[in-house]
């Protein structure tokens, strides 16, 4: 699996979280489609088959990113 850039992963997680909240608060056809799209994107980005697996994988990746040291700006840019 190609590892996503941390910035991209965080953006997709934020999009998923907002879609989940919007759908839980006021479920409509539109919020359902947005949630499905955000879930699909998160699953593709993490190489998972379900939202639960994708979230676990994302947590693991974020832990790995937090443990990195001396990552240059150039490396971060290239990863995006």
Secondary structure, DSSP 8 states (H G I E B T S, - for coil): -----HHHHHHHHHHHHHHHHHHHHS--HHHHHHHHHHHHHHHHHHT-SSHHHHHHHHHHHHHHHHT--S--HHHHHHH-
